[in-house]
Amino acid sequence: MSRILLLFIVLTFLIIAAEPDVTRVEVPISGTLSASASRLYGPYSSVTAVTISLDFKGGELCAGYVYADDFKGEYSCSTSGRLYVSYSVDWTRDVYILVYNPSSSSVSYSGTATLYIW
């Protein structure tokens, strides 16, 4: 019985030790986008999740991510002056943070993109 318990403890320790640590990195993002303009931040590697929090003035603002290899991804939009989005991403692919102004007037924004990196 004690050998089985010892083996279980050793295996549990090895599994925990083998998991990589996730590092949280906050990237300040800000700027002014003219009508129908966008801005990319990055690229970033080994990202497991992205959270974007922005305050903005103007019509509408969208934020999300796109993969560096095909520029496909996800985004959400807001007209309330605040935008908060969170996504899980494929950590094996490099990502850009996307900020996009779909409105017909300029939009100023500031906030952070929080990246969770392996």
Buried (B, 14 or more C-beta within 10 A) or exposed (E): EEEEEEEEEEEEEEEEEEEEEBEEEEBEBBEBBEEEBBBBBBBBBBBBBBBBBBBBEBBBBBBBBBBBEEEEBEBBBBEEEEBEBEBEBEBEBBBBBBBBBBBEEBBBBBBBBBBBBE
